Amino acid sequence: MLAVAEIDYIRHEVNQKGETYASVGRKMGIDPRTVNKYANQEEFKKKEKQKRKAPVLDPVKPILDKWLKEDLKKKKKYQRTSKKMYQQLKKFHSFKGSDRTVRDYVSRRKKELKETMEDAALPLESIPGTAQVDFGTAPFKYLSEVIDLPYLVMSFPHCNGFYFQVFPSENTECLLEGLQRIFHHMGGVPKIIRFDNFSPAVKKIFSKGERELTDTFERFVLHYGFQYEFCNPGKGNEKGHVEAMVKYVRNNFLLPENTIVDLDHFNETLWALAEEDRERLHYDKQVLQSKLYEEDQANWLMLPEKKFECARYKEVKADKYGIVTIDKKQYSTTPRFAKQKVRVSITYNEIIILNEDNDVIVKHDRLYGVKRKSMIWQPYLDLLSKRPRAIKYSSLYNQFPAVWSDYLRNCTEEEQKNALRLLGSLLKNNDFSLLNEALTMASSHGHPSADQIKHCFGLTPVFWTITLLN
């Protein structure tokens, strides 16, 4: 049977424009008799298929349906073949039919189930196994200051449950790290997740709702296999459940301000809070939310074998001191890479500088907030101790703490070598605080030598605490 558009074209050309059957047939590449048939047909009734009973297959159809639904949660390579299903039916369910019967049913039924799943993504109602995601913001106490931090919420409209994690930013790496943590804590992946059009996921929105996704988000979706939906621009109400849950989480768990010492440890405590909260009746269904959550679980996709690397890679050129800029923050490499390109791995909490062979040059904690520069000094100290004359008059010394840059400028070449070797041996975890204290103490009686600084370093209270403990 021809498509509706083709039939409509035939009837218009013949009945309205007076074209002959033969001319329309030539244009469409079909027999003129077919053109005649559809041009003059009076009724277009849909033929009803006659349902025939299948006494052998009917009893095992529920079993096959169950297997197919289970397999649709898995990657294709882990799904059972129709041959395997046939063998299991014969072995465990005394099936007497043919493998061809099973193969035909599995092929047809699998297609129907996939279409049903795709259709289920369209309504806004709370379908088991679906989720919504959004960021909120709450105040926290950190180092005696109150700061605002974002938190990522994944809500489950069917059971009215949620999970949430706190992050230092709303960037792509934090979004993907949060989603991945939640997936692996739950032991599954929601089959459909609805998002707002936020920049960590969406680069650009085109006309007719088309979107260009960020590369890392797109690869993350492919890795975990879920379907994504985005709200129409300006239509945040389309993810109304998670917006309500963002407020619920803030009011019930994040106010008044929580004190944070270690963010990762704090986040570990949040799983139990969300799970305990589910032990209450659903506001509408009058069933325990924890029971409805089990229905969500039954509809999740399986986790892949490996976790996704929630990192983006960027090639950047270092300046003349070997410093690179990432998201308006500066990070050191080594003097060897001055004015050269390096590859950078960017995660939510680390900046990793790599060479051309992808070997790690240096790792930094990722900077957030007002701090703008991270220097790892060990790679620089080796070069400085060997070539103090070449670098003495460069502004590289400005990268040191002020007390050390002033001291080094007033040193002879030999004094510089000794002082830089001393820094290389005593600097731990890139922390200058004890060395600053030692230099200040040694400088109280004039320009000190490296040995005098080392002696004063040995007098610092922390040094003696460490010595006594060892």
SELO-176832 format. One line per 4 residues: their letters; for each residue x, y, z of C-alpha. Coordinates in pm, whole numbers, plus 50000, padded with zeros to 5 digits. Layout:
BEGIN
a) X,Y,Z ~ ...
REM end
This chain:
BEGIN
mlav) 50000,50000,50000 ~ 50123,50348,49915 ~ 50193,50608,50180 ~ 49921,50863,50262
aeid) 50124,51145,50104 ~ 50160,50949,49779 ~ 49787,50870,49761 ~ 49708,51235,49827
yirh) 49942,51337,49543 ~ 49775,51091,49299 ~ 49425,51215,49381 ~ 49530,51578,49347
evnq) 49711,51529,49013 ~ 49435,51319,48854 ~ 49117,51460,49007 ~ 49214,51825,49048
kget) 49467,51890,48770 ~ 49332,51641,48514 ~ 49658,51450,48462 ~ 49634,51105,48297
yasv) 49695,50783,48487 ~ 49994,50710,48264 ~ 50164,51049,48316 ~ 50126,51031,48695
grkm) 50248,50671,48688 ~ 50561,50774,48497 ~ 50635,51058,48744 ~ 50599,50825,49042
gidp) 50753,50515,48885 ~ 50441,50301,48943 ~ 50188,50115,48725 ~ 49905,50332,48576
rtvn) 49656,50076,48707 ~ 49776,50155,49061 ~ 49721,50525,48991 ~ 49369,50444,48864
kyan) 49293,50242,49178 ~ 49387,50516,49427 ~ 49251,50806,49222 ~ 48903,50650,49221
qeef) 48899,50465,49552 ~ 48605,50565,49773 ~ 48700,50417,50109 ~ 49032,50378,50289
kkke) 48952,50138,50566 ~ 49232,49995,50772 ~ 49236,49621,50746 ~ 49210,49456,51084
kqkr) 49450,49174,51137 ~ 49285,48855,51241 ~ 49424,48735,51570 ~ 49496,48367,51572
kapv) 49548,48163,51880 ~ 49889,48006,51934 ~ 49834,47719,52178 ~ 50205,47631,52195
ldpv) 50350,47984,52215 ~ 50082,48164,52420 ~ 50175,47999,52755 ~ 50539,48110,52727
kpil) 50478,48465,52596 ~ 50484,48615,52952 ~ 50822,48446,53010 ~ 50965,48580,52684
dkwl) 50827,48928,52763 ~ 50996,48921,53103 ~ 51331,48822,52949 ~ 51302,49090,52682
kedl) 51226,49363,52937 ~ 51524,49253,53147 ~ 51753,49252,52844 ~ 51646,49597,52724
kkkk) 51812,49737,53036 ~ 52146,49588,52927 ~ 52392,49664,52651 ~ 52324,49474,52331
kyqr) 52625,49244,52375 ~ 52479,49122,52708 ~ 52130,49053,52573 ~ 52009,48698,52510
tskk) 51965,48589,52151 ~ 51636,48436,52035 ~ 51826,48108,51999 ~ 51931,48122,52365
myqq) 51573,48198,52470 ~ 51449,47903,52267 ~ 51703,47675,52437 ~ 51601,47797,52783
lkkf) 51232,47746,52703 ~ 51300,47388,52596 ~ 51521,47310,52894 ~ 51329,47478,53177
hsfk) 50972,47519,53051 ~ 50914,47203,52837 ~ 50848,47413,52526 ~ 50743,47199,52227
gsdr) 50737,47465,51955 ~ 51000,47547,51692 ~ 51293,47787,51714 ~ 51142,47979,51417
tvrd) 50827,48049,51621 ~ 51032,48191,51908 ~ 51255,48390,51674 ~ 50960,48557,51499
yvsr) 50788,48645,51827 ~ 51106,48782,51987 ~ 51182,48999,51683 ~ 50832,49146,51671
rkke) 50789,49186,52047 ~ 51128,49350,52098 ~ 51034,49615,51841 ~ 50699,49677,52015
lket) 50863,49713,52358 ~ 51120,49960,52224 ~ 50846,50172,52067 ~ 50653,50167,52396
meda) 50963,50284,52584 ~ 51019,50566,52337 ~ 50657,50679,52361 ~ 50681,50675,52741
alpl) 50940,50953,52730 ~ 50691,51206,52597 ~ 50437,51263,52880 ~ 50531,51465,53186
esip) 50366,51221,53425 ~ 50579,51034,53678 ~ 50689,50719,53500 ~ 50889,50464,53707
gtaq) 51258,50467,53626 ~ 51278,50834,53519 ~ 51452,51126,53690 ~ 51498,51504,53681
vdfg) 51818,51696,53757 ~ 51896,52053,53864 ~ 52138,52260,54073 ~ 52050,52462,54381
tapf) 52258,52691,54604 ~ 52295,52698,54983 ~ 52522,52870,55240 ~ 52802,52674,55412
kyls) 53062,52760,55676 ~ 53416,52698,55553 ~ 53729,52823,55732 ~ 53514,53049,55953
evid) 53355,53214,55648 ~ 53004,53171,55510 ~ 53017,53088,55139 ~ 52753,52983,54887
lpyl) 52803,52644,54723 ~ 52594,52469,54457 ~ 52440,52127,54518 ~ 52320,51883,54251
vmsf) 51980,51718,54303 ~ 51848,51416,54117 ~ 51479,51362,54191 ~ 51253,51067,54108
phcn) 50899,51190,54034 ~ 50740,50844,54062 ~ 50844,50782,54424 ~ 50903,51147,54522
gfyf) 51257,51057,54629 ~ 51595,51221,54562 ~ 51972,51216,54606 ~ 52201,51519,54627
qvfp) 52571,51611,54638 ~ 52747,51941,54710 ~ 53015,52081,54474 ~ 53241,52386,54446
sent) 53094,52487,54109 ~ 52821,52417,53852 ~ 53064,52337,53571 ~ 53045,52034,53339
ecll) 53293,51831,53543 ~ 53095,51880,53866 ~ 52768,51789,53690 ~ 52906,51464,53548
eglq) 53087,51372,53869 ~ 52761,51419,54060 ~ 52554,51215,53816 ~ 52810,50936,53816
rifh) 52829,50924,54195 ~ 52450,50898,54217 ~ 52431,50626,53948 ~ 52689,50410,54117
hmgg) 52545,50461,54464 ~ 52201,50359,54333 ~ 52340,50067,54134 ~ 52156,50168,53816
vpki) 52081,50444,53566 ~ 51741,50614,53516 ~ 51623,50537,53165 ~ 51512,50897,53101
irfd) 51655,51208,53269 ~ 51517,51559,53224 ~ 51747,51861,53250 ~ 51726,52235,53228
nfsp) 51921,52400,52944 ~ 52221,52475,53162 ~ 52564,52539,53011 ~ 52739,52229,53154
avkk) 52526,52020,52916 ~ 52404,52251,52637 ~ 52635,52466,52423 ~ 52369,52619,52201
ifsk) 51994,52601,52136 ~ 51881,52624,51774 ~ 51538,52686,51627 ~ 51286,52402,51648
gere) 51440,52284,51976 ~ 51762,52136,51834 ~ 52059,52156,52072 ~ 52435,52135,52048
ltdt) 52559,51948,52355 ~ 52896,51987,52521 ~ 53133,51716,52402 ~ 53194,51566,52747
ferf) 52823,51553,52831 ~ 52745,51387,52497 ~ 53006,51116,52557 ~ 52877,51069,52913
vlhy) 52524,51005,52780 ~ 52654,50748,52531 ~ 52855,50576,52805 ~ 52559,50533,53044
gfqy) 52293,50486,52776 ~ 52010,50697,52921 ~ 51776,50916,52718 ~ 51791,51287,52791
efcn) 51519,51549,52768 ~ 51562,51924,52797 ~ 51298,52173,52899 ~ 51183,52424,52642
pgkg) 51363,52758,52692 ~ 51198,52954,52971 ~ 50984,52655,53072 ~ 51144,52549,53400
nekg) 50804,52425,53515 ~ 50858,52126,53285 ~ 51094,51995,53551 ~ 50875,52111,53837
hvea) 50942,51806,54052 ~ 51315,51862,54084 ~ 51266,52238,54136 ~ 51040,52162,54431
mvky) 51293,51905,54557 ~ 51579,52158,54537 ~ 51385,52378,54782 ~ 51294,52078,54999
vrnn) 51660,51970,55027 ~ 51777,52322,55114 ~ 51510,52377,55381 ~ 51537,52035,55543
fllp) 51907,51946,55517 ~ 52118,52253,55436 ~ 51978,52524,55664 ~ 52110,52665,55889
enti) 52462,52659,55743 ~ 52651,52329,55764 ~ 53018,52349,55856 ~ 53241,52185,55596
vdld) 53596,52071,55669 ~ 53625,51798,55404 ~ 53373,51824,55119 ~ 53411,51460,55006
hfne) 53347,51334,55361 ~ 53047,51564,55394 ~ 52899,51428,55071 ~ 52931,51071,55198
tlwa) 52694,51157,55482 ~ 52421,51275,55243 ~ 52328,50932,55104 ~ 52177,50818,55433
laee) 51981,51142,55477 ~ 51808,51093,55141 ~ 51734,50725,55210 ~ 51593,50790,55557
drer) 51367,51058,55410 ~ 51200,50798,55185 ~ 51052,50619,55487 ~ 50734,50827,55472
lhyd) 50404,50811,55286 ~ 50385,50951,54934 ~ 50187,51278,54946 ~ 49933,51152,54691
kqvl) 49960,50773,54653 ~ 49957,50703,55028 ~ 50224,50436,54988 ~ 50568,50440,55148
qskl) 50806,50624,54918 ~ 51065,50351,54978 ~ 50824,50097,54821 ~ 50766,50320,54520
yeed) 51143,50364,54494 ~ 51170,49987,54442 ~ 50947,50029,54135 ~ 51189,50294,54008
qanw) 51478,50054,54066 ~ 51306,49780,53865 ~ 51302,50009,53561 ~ 51660,50136,53572
lmlp) 51923,50052,53314 ~ 52223,49845,53418 ~ 52550,50019,53499 ~ 52830,49980,53241
ekkf) 53137,49777,53338 ~ 53360,50082,53383 ~ 53308,50430,53515 ~ 53323,50727,53282
ecar) 53629,50952,53303 ~ 53462,51278,53406 ~ 53736,51493,53258 ~ 53778,51722,52961
ykev) 54109,51764,52784 ~ 54252,52085,52653 ~ 54574,52179,52475 ~ 54718,52509,52597
kadk) 55041,52703,52553 ~ 55246,52785,52862 ~ 55391,53133,52910 ~ 55763,53207,52941
ygiv) 55761,53078,53300 ~ 55579,52755,53217 ~ 55247,52881,53357 ~ 54918,52781,53189
tidk) 54577,52945,53228 ~ 54264,52731,53268 ~ 53925,52897,53327 ~ 54101,53224,53426
kqys) 54314,53045,53688 ~ 54692,52993,53658 ~ 54875,52663,53712 ~ 55247,52586,53696
ttpr) 55405,52317,53477 ~ 55787,52311,53469 ~ 56043,52555,53324 ~ 56110,52298,53049
fakq) 55765,52365,52902 ~ 55800,52744,52888 ~ 55632,52874,52568 ~ 55538,52519,52470
kvrv) 55202,52347,52434 ~ 55094,52099,52700 ~ 54787,51880,52735 ~ 54569,51939,53040
sity) 54321,51700,53201 ~ 54049,51897,53383 ~ 53832,51724,53644 ~ 53603,51875,53906
neii) 53885,51874,54166 ~ 54216,51841,53976 ~ 54419,52003,53701 ~ 54668,51749,53564
ilne) 54944,51867,53331 ~ 55050,51602,53077 ~ 55337,51579,52829 ~ 55311,51462,52468
dndv) 55320,51097,52583 ~ 55034,51161,52830 ~ 55270,51118,53125 ~ 55186,51330,53429
ivkh) 55412,51633,53469 ~ 55241,51780,53774 ~ 54903,51769,53951 ~ 54720,52066,54104
drly) 54410,52092,54317 ~ 54161,52279,54098 ~ 54116,52638,54210 ~ 53775,52786,54291
gvkr) 53685,53117,54450 ~ 53923,53414,54480 ~ 54256,53229,54465 ~ 54397,53271,54114
ksmi) 54729,53085,54103 ~ 54864,52742,54199 ~ 55242,52689,54196 ~ 55411,52352,54244
wqpy) 55767,52461,54311 ~ 55978,52143,54306 ~ 56023,52130,53924 ~ 56140,52496,53929
ldll) 56382,52464,54219 ~ 56600,52208,54042 ~ 56652,52439,53744 ~ 56696,52750,53958
skrp) 56965,52589,54174 ~ 57166,52499,53860 ~ 57116,52826,53669 ~ 57070,53110,53918
raik) 57265,53360,53705 ~ 57037,53305,53402 ~ 56721,53351,53605 ~ 56828,53600,53870
yssl) 56710,53904,53677 ~ 56394,53750,53537 ~ 56062,53807,53709 ~ 56035,53438,53794
ynqf) 56144,53526,54148 ~ 55822,53723,54176 ~ 55640,53391,54185 ~ 55800,53311,54525
pavw) 55658,53436,54856 ~ 55772,53798,54897 ~ 56013,53722,55183 ~ 56199,53468,54965
sdyl) 56199,53672,54641 ~ 56354,53970,54830 ~ 56612,53745,54995 ~ 56715,53572,54669
rnct) 56765,53900,54486 ~ 57018,54007,54750 ~ 57215,53681,54735 ~ 57539,53613,54556
eeeq) 57532,53340,54293 ~ 57676,53083,54535 ~ 57433,53188,54810 ~ 57145,53149,54567
knal) 57253,52796,54475 ~ 57271,52697,54842 ~ 56941,52864,54928 ~ 56758,52701,54637
rllg) 56902,52358,54722 ~ 56780,52416,55078 ~ 56432,52500,54950 ~ 56431,52186,54739
sllk) 56517,51966,55036 ~ 56285,52128,55296 ~ 55979,52232,55096 ~ 55700,51979,55164
nndf) 55356,51971,55003 ~ 55438,52307,54844 ~ 55383,52475,55184 ~ 55619,52772,55242
slln) 55482,52868,55585 ~ 55758,52707,55797 ~ 56029,52820,55555 ~ 55893,53175,55562
ealt) 55905,53166,55942 ~ 56260,53028,55941 ~ 56386,53291,55694 ~ 56224,53574,55891
mass) 56383,53443,56211 ~ 56728,53405,56050 ~ 56708,53754,55893 ~ 56662,53926,56229
hghp) 57043,53969,56255 ~ 57114,54057,55892 ~ 57145,53869,55563 ~ 57152,53497,55660
sadq) 57327,53200,55498 ~ 57149,52879,55395 ~ 57292,52704,55703 ~ 57152,52975,55934
ikhc) 56807,52942,55770 ~ 56827,52563,55811 ~ 56920,52607,56178 ~ 56620,52836,56237
fglt) 56395,52592,56050 ~ 56498,52329,56304 ~ 56382,52562,56584 ~ 56024,52599,56455
pvfw) 55762,52442,56690 ~ 55614,52222,56416 ~ 55958,52087,56328 ~ 56011,51974,56687
titl) 55662,51827,56706 ~ 55733,51617,56394 ~ 56079,51521,56527 ~ 55940,51406,56862
ln) 55660,51207,56694 ~ 55913,51029,56474
REM end
